[in-house]
Amino acid sequence: MNYYTDDSVKRVSRIDLEAGTAETYNFTLRRWRDDNDLWAVLVGELWLDEISQEQAEAIIRKRNKELHR
């Protein structure tokens, strides 16, 4: 599974090629949601930075803490 974020570090997404899933974390709902637009990363139409799972989890924790005080 590959994890991604944008330049603002306010978006966290993941693609699992084996499972054929693409998801972006929804901070309002506090869960992963399907994101078919994310497949554009693989063909170069959408530019996101690849990050580790640990980095993705840290961003999610930090943003959730900021948004849900």
C-alpha positions as CSV (number, residue, x, y, z in Angstrom):
1,M,0.0,0.0,0.0
2,N,1.3,3.5,-0.9
3,Y,0.4,6.6,1.0
4,Y,0.3,10.2,-0.4
5,T,-0.1,13.8,0.7
6,D,-0.4,17.1,-1.0
7,D,1.8,20.2,-0.7
8,S,-0.4,21.6,2.1
9,V,-0.2,18.3,4.1
10,K,-4.0,18.6,4.6
11,R,-4.8,15.6,2.4
12,V,-3.9,12.0,3.1
13,S,-4.6,9.3,0.5
14,R,-3.6,5.7,-0.1
15,I,-3.6,3.3,-3.0
16,D,-3.6,-0.5,-2.6
17,L,-2.8,-1.9,-6.0
18,E,-3.3,-5.5,-4.9
19,A,-6.8,-4.8,-3.5
20,G,-7.6,-2.3,-6.3
21,T,-8.6,0.4,-3.9
22,A,-7.9,4.2,-3.8
23,E,-9.0,6.1,-0.7
24,T,-8.6,9.6,0.8
25,Y,-9.0,10.2,4.5
26,N,-12.1,12.3,5.3
27,F,-11.3,14.3,8.4
28,T,-14.9,15.3,9.0
29,L,-16.0,11.7,9.1
30,R,-12.7,10.4,10.6
31,R,-12.5,7.5,8.1
32,W,-11.2,6.5,4.8
33,R,-13.5,7.1,1.7
34,D,-13.2,5.8,-1.8
35,D,-11.6,8.3,-4.2
36,N,-11.6,7.2,-7.8
37,D,-9.9,10.5,-8.8
38,L,-6.8,9.3,-6.9
39,W,-5.9,6.9,-9.7
40,A,-4.7,9.9,-11.7
41,V,-1.5,9.8,-9.5
42,L,-0.4,6.6,-11.3
43,V,-0.6,8.2,-14.7
44,G,0.9,11.6,-13.7
45,E,-2.3,13.6,-13.9
46,L,-2.4,14.3,-10.2
47,W,0.8,15.2,-8.3
48,L,1.0,14.0,-4.7
49,D,4.1,13.2,-2.6
50,E,4.6,9.6,-1.5
51,I,4.9,9.2,2.3
52,S,5.3,6.3,4.7
53,Q,2.4,4.8,6.6
54,E,3.8,6.3,9.8
55,Q,3.9,9.8,8.3
56,A,0.3,9.4,7.1
57,E,-0.9,8.3,10.6
58,A,1.0,11.2,12.2
59,I,-0.7,13.7,9.8
60,I,-4.1,12.1,10.5
61,R,-3.6,12.3,14.3
62,K,-2.4,15.9,14.1
63,R,-5.3,17.1,11.8
64,N,-7.9,15.2,13.8
65,K,-6.6,16.8,17.0
66,E,-6.8,20.3,15.4
67,L,-10.2,19.8,13.9
68,H,-12.0,18.0,16.7
69,R,-11.0,19.7,19.9
